[in-house]
């Protein structure tokens, strides 16, 4: 900070004694201040404050018609966010008056009769503080603008990446279909003449192609969460869960599982995405059950917490070590090998993207062989942007 910047500050003096106004003006002119404005009429203080937008107000407390306390209240009402410091001029030295002045907005005191050296130092300190506040505000504004620009760039990049993933995945489907189709024809027409090595090669090719198709399907599904989402509407989660359990009926019966569901709330969201969310979570719980224990899945409605409806999806399955918690919601992340469990590692990533798209939260808690609890928080109403 340059040492003399404060001398360019605008100062408003409000005191009903003309001699005090004159004394302060003369002192500050000698110091080098060149933007001084004084009035002996306290009723003009608000108008001058609004017109001049000063950097410092020197304000007498004891004035007729409108005293200093009333003036401070008027200034606060006119500009509640103002950082303009007020230096109170007063002959009253009791603590009660000082505390009241501080509560009203004063930043410092100057006792009458003035000691000019003290007055000069107090004025200089407040103005330097004011300049520092202005500089901080300016830097904050620049930072906010830079953050907004960077956020817009990141959003645009994310959208471009999502579009690319969708287009690339879509374009990969056709050649992959041909690989699978010609592999099927190869087995059907020439399977009898292939030796064991040839059959093994074809089988590996078919398995890899089918797995690639699953990856592409999941990648397309992941991209569609934000690309082709329908407008949000009020949906009944009880209906959503009922439809999901109907779709998973065969998987539930095959694992000899049981799903218990609490009455659930209505929320504002995308019905298809909510079906996808709960289908992935319940399907995961059925898939990762312990070998000797039939899966039991409990969907619990915990309640409304300020702005979120909180729902738990609990299971008694294999669980996982919570040190992997940050991994399980990433695309293509798996805690188990392909030979042990099928899938692409996209299910929970899709869940995370759906919940984030709904401005909600999802996490989990678990221990190995102690089951897992997925905690989903969804806004009951979407905030208008």
N, C-alpha and C positions, 0 to 999 in steps of 0.2 A: 504494500500500500504506500502510495506517495504521501509524504508527511504533511503536505498542505492541501490535499484534496478536500478536507472538511471545510475549508474557508469558502468554498463555492456553494455550500449548502444554504437552502432557504430556511429562514428562522422567523417564526411568528411569536411576537411578544404581546401578552394580554395582561394588563395591569391598570387598575382604575386611577393610579397615581401617575400623572404625566412625568413627574420628576424621575420616577423609577424607570419608566420606558426610555426616557432620554439618557439616563445614566448607563443603562445596559447597551443602548445603541451606540453611544460614544465609545464605550469600552470595546465593543466588538468591531467598530470601524477602525479603531487603532490597532486591533489584532489583525485586521486584513479581511474581515468578512464584508461581502459586497451585496448580499441579498437579504436585507432586514425589513420586516414589516411589523409595525406596532399599532395597537389600538387601546384606548382607555374605556371602550364600551364593550362589556362582556357579551352583550347580545349580538355583536357582530362576529364573535369568535367562530361560530360554525360556518358562516358564509365565507369568511376569509380562509378557513381551513380547507373548505371544499374548492375554492377558487385557486388558492396558491399551491395546495398540496405540499406543505412544508416538510422539511426533514427533521425539525425540532420545534416544540412548542414550549415557551416559557410562560407559565400560567400562575397568576396570583390566586390564592384561595379565598381571601376575604374581600369580596367585591359586592356592591349593591346590585339590586335587581336580579342578576344571575351570578351566583358565586362559582368558585372554581370547581367544586364537586359537580354541580349541575352541568357546567361546560364539559367536563370529562365524560359524563353520561351521554350528552348530546353527540360528542365525537365518537364514542363507542357505538352508539346506535347508527350513526351515519356510515361508519366503516368498521364493522366488528373485527375484520382481519388486519386492521392497520398495525404496522410495526413502528409508527412514528413515536419516538420517545417524548414524554412530557416531563419537564423539569418544573416542579412546584415551587412557587415563591411564597413564603409565609413567615409571619412574625410569631406564629404559634409553634411551640416547641414540645408540646406534650405528646406522649406516645400514642394516645388514642387518635389524635388528628393524623399523625403519620401513618398509622395502620389503615385508617379509613381512606387516606389518599392513595396508598399502595393498592388497596382493593379496588379503587375507582380507576386505576390505570396509570398512576404516576410511576416514573422510573427512578427519580432522584429528588432531592430537596435542596433548596437554597434559602438560607435564613436571612431575614431582614434584621438590621441593615446589612447590605451586601459587603462582603469582603471581595474586592474585585479579582484578586489572584485566585481565590477559591472558585468564584463564579466562572472565571476563564477556564480553569482546569475541568470543572464539572461539565461545562458546555462542550469543550473539546472532546472529553471522554465519550459523552453521549453521541456526538456526531460521528466519531470514529466507529462506534458500535453500530450506528445506523448505516454507515457506508459498508461495514462488514456484512450486515444483514442483506443489503441490496446486492452485494457481490455474490453471496451465497444463493439468494433467490435467482439471480441471473444464471449461475452455474447449474442450479437445479432445473431451471427451465430448459437450458441447453441439453442437459442429460435426459430429461423427459422426452424432448423432441428426438434425440438420438435413439432412445429406447423405442419410441413409437415407429421410427423409420426402420430400425432393425427388426422389430416385431413383425412389421408389414412384410419385410423381405423374407423373414423366416417362414411366415405364413404362406407367402407366394411360392417359396421353394418347396414347402411341404405339399402344397396343392399340385405343383408340377410333378413332384416325385410320385404322389398318389396317382395322378393321371397317367404317368409313364408306366407305373406298375400295372395299372388296369389295362392299358393298351397292349403292353408287352405280354402280359399273361393271356389276354384275349387272343392275340395273334399266335401265341405258342400252341393254342389248343388244337388247331386244325392239323399241323404236321404231327402232333403227338397222337391224334386220333388215327392217322394213317400208319404210324409205327405200330400201334396196338392192333389195328385191323389187319395189316399185312402179317404181323406176327401170328395172329389167329389163323389166317389163311395158310401160312407156312406149316403150322402144326396140323391143320386139317388135311392138307393135300400131300404133304411130304413127311408127316410125322413118322410113318411106318418105315421110311428108308433112312431116317436119321439115327446115327449111333448114340450111345449114352452121352457122349461129350456134346454132340450137337443139340440133343434135347435139353441138356443142362444150360447151354448157352441161350437157347430160345427162352427157357423158363426164367432165367435171370433177366433177360431183356424185357420180358413181359412184366415181371415184378417191378423192375425199375421204372418202366413206362407208366404202370398203374400208380406207383408212388409219386412220380412226377405229376401225373394228372391230379392227384389229391393235393399236392403242393400248390399247383396252379389254381385249382378250385378254391382253396383256402386263401390264397393271395388275392384272388378276385373278390372273395367275400370280405376280406379285410379292407380292400380299397373301397368297396361299395358302402361301408359304414357312413362315410361322410360324403361320398360322391353322389349317391343316388338315394339319400335318405328322404323319406316322405315328411311332410309337415307334422309337427307334434300335435297330438290330440289327447283328450282324457281317456285313459285306458284302465280297465279293471285287471289288476295283477292276478286275481283269482281265476279269471277266464284264461289268461295267458298260461298259467301253470297247468290248468286242466288240459289245455291243448297240447302242451309240451309232454305231459305224462301220457297222453294218448299216443303221441308219436313214439315215445320211448317204451311203450308197453311190452314189446317183444324183448328188449334189452333187460327190462326189470324182471320179467319172468325167467329169462335165461340165467340170470345171476341169482335168482331166488331172493331178490331184494324187496325192500319196502320203503315207500316214501311217505313221510308224514308232513302235512302242510297246515300251518296256522292260517286263520283268516287274514288276508293281505289287503293293503290299502289301494286306493285309486291314485294314479299319478298322471302327470302330463308327460308324454313321451311318444316314441315310435313303437307301435305294436309289434311289427316284424322284428325290430332290433331287440325288444324285450324278450320275445320268444327265443331268439338266437342266444341271448345272454343266459337265460335260465336253462335252456336245452344244453348248452355247452357245460355249464357248471354241474348239472345233474348227471349228464352223460359221463363227465370226468369222474365224479364220485362213484358211479357204477363201474367204470373201467378199472379204477385203481383200488378195488376192494381186496381185502386179505383173502388168501386162498381158502382158509378153513372157516371163515366167518361170512355169513350172508350180509350183504350191504344194507345198512339202515341209514336213510337220508332224512334229515329233519330240516324243513324250511320254516324258520321262526321269524315272526314279525316282532322286532324289539321295540319299535315305537317311533314317534316323531321327535327329533332332536333339533330344535330351533328351525332349521330349514330343510332337513333331510329326513326321509323315511328310511329307517335302518332295518335291513333284512339279513339274517344269518342263514347260510347253507351249510349244515353240519353233516359230517359223515363219520363212520367208524372204520375207515379204510386204512391204507398203508401210511398215509400222512407223508411228511417230508421234513427235513431239517430246515429250520427257519433262516439259516445262513444263506439259503438259496432263494429267499423271498424276492429279492430284487430281480432274479432271473426269470421266474415263472411267468411273468406277464410280458416278456419280450418275444417278438416274432421268432419262430423256428427254434425256440429253446426247449430242450427236453431234459428231464432228470433221469429218464430210463432209456435204454437202448431200443432200437427198432425191433430187434429179435424178441424182446420181452413184451412190448406193447406197441400196437400200431398207432398210426396218427402222424401228423406233421409238426406238432409243436406250435400250432397257430391258435388253438382253441381259446386259451386264456388271454392271448394277445388280442384276439377279437373281443373278448369280454371287456378287457381294459379299455379298448378303443370305444366300445359302445357306451360304457359308463362315463368316460371322459367326454364323449360327444353330448351326453345328457347333463354335463357339468356336475357329475357326481364323483364318488370315490369308491375304490375297491381295494381291499387288502386281504390278508389271510393270516391265520395263526395255526400252528401245527407242531406235532412231534412225530418222529418215526414210529410207525405201528400204533399210533394213538389217534388216528383220524385227523381230519382237517376241518377248519371252519373258515369259510369265505364270507367276508363282511362287505356287504354292498350298501352304499348310501346313495339314495336318489332324491333329487328335489321333488317335492310334491307338485310344485308349479315352476315352470321355467321363467326366469327373469327376462324381461324385454330389454333388448339391447338398443 
